[in-house]
Amino acid sequence: MSTPNKPSKSSTPNKPTQKVAVLGTGKIGEALLSGMIRSGWAPADLLVTARRQERAEELRTRYGVEALTNPGAAERADTLILACKPQDMAALLAELAPHVTTDTLVISAAAGITTAFIEERLADTTPVIRVMPNTPVLVDEGMSVISAGSHATAADLAHAEDIFGAVGKTLRVPETQQDACTALSGSGPAYFYFLVEAMTDAGILLGLPRDKAHDLIVQAAIGAAVMLRDSGEHPVKLRENVTSPAGTTINAIRELENHGVRAALIAALEAARDRSRELASGNNT
């Protein structure tokens, strides 16, 4: 991939003047676009595409970016971020292929789509990177798991980390681990929402109003997450700190174990991983 140009006057000192295009600017694509601008990318260096003309106009007005067709963005951009649905990827690549050169970095944010799938449909040696973000990118607390394709360089990976680092943390893994990361991180927020939903129902059963139960549980979740992140302690240790002998917590933990919650979580994650593999093999049904 060609070396980034020096920063322009409209850019911050750390941001290149490379054109970056977000193709399929839905919620995740817009969150990425917004985060990049807050992190210092100049709107003039960002391009967007959308299925509907009114959506493209909305993005142009809100962020000051240029809205183009998919082929137009491919011809103009140095980096393409494909933020489409997995089932739409083949059609999008067919549309882009005549316009993508081997100097274009292609980043896929579509679940289950392998770098090999993309490389096969573009010019030989086109650098491709696979990224699995999760929905907390909407609040700049996302985790984006990054894997290099056959032709992506260390500089390409660093560029992808710079982009997705605008909306949270990034982690490099071999592509063979992407399906597991999709199960843990990509789908992960849904498991926590499911748990909060169940605990809220339990709070109502125990006599609390829904709003108070919700507030108690959400703050407990935030506090626990910060302690996990910042304390450096193993989760077992943190759990033991809450679990007094013959107390309330150990009784609750016993019931969770009796009902096989741990085994159910493991089975659920395996099911999510298996579905990611099915998507990668082209089974979108």
C-alpha positions, 0 to 999 in steps of 0.5 A: 500500500502506498505511504500516507501523505503528510498531514494537511492543514485541515488535519490534526498532526497525527492524522493522514490525508488519506481518503477513508470511505465507509460503505454502508453507513448504518449505525455501526458505520455512522458510529465509526465515522463520528468517532473518527471525526472526534479523534481528528480526521478532517471531514474532507478526508472522509467519504460515505455511501448509503443505500438511500439518497436521503440517508446519504444526504443526512450524513453529508449534512450532519458530518460535513462529509462527501456522499458518493456511490460505491464505485465512486468511493472506491475510485477516490478512497485509499481505504475502504471500510465495508460495513455491510451485512454479510449477505450483501458482501458478494454483491458489493464486491462485484460492484467494487472490483473494477474500481479497486486497485492493489493500492487500496486497503479494504477493511471488512466489518461484516461478521463471518466474512473471511479475508480470503472471500474478499481477496478472491473477488478483488485484484491480486495482492489487494490488502484486506483486513477483517475487523469484528467490532461490537455495538458499544462502538456507539458509545466509544467503548467498543472492542474491535478484533483485527486480523490481517489477510494474505497481503496486508502489512504491519502498516495496514494493521496499524492504520486499521487500529488507528481507525477503530481505536477512535471508538474503543479498544482494538485487539489483533488476533490470527484470523483462525480465532475470529469466529471465537472472538465473534462469539465472545465479543461481537455477540457479547453485549447481548448476553449482558443485556439478557442477564440485566433483563432477567435480573430486572424481572427478578427484582420485580418479583422481589417487590421492587419497581422496574425503574429502581431494579433497572438502576440498581442492576445497571450500576452494579454492572458498570461498577463490576466492569470497571473493577474487572478492567482496573483492578487487575484481579481475577474474576474469581477473586472479585467474586469471592470478595462479595461471597461471605460464608453462609451469606446471601451471595453464596446461596445465589451462586449455588442456585446458578450452579444448580441450574447449569448457568455456567454450562449454558453460557459455554454452550451458547458461546459455542453455538455463536461460534458455529454460526459464525463459521456457517456465515463464513462458509456462505450459509446465510439462511 
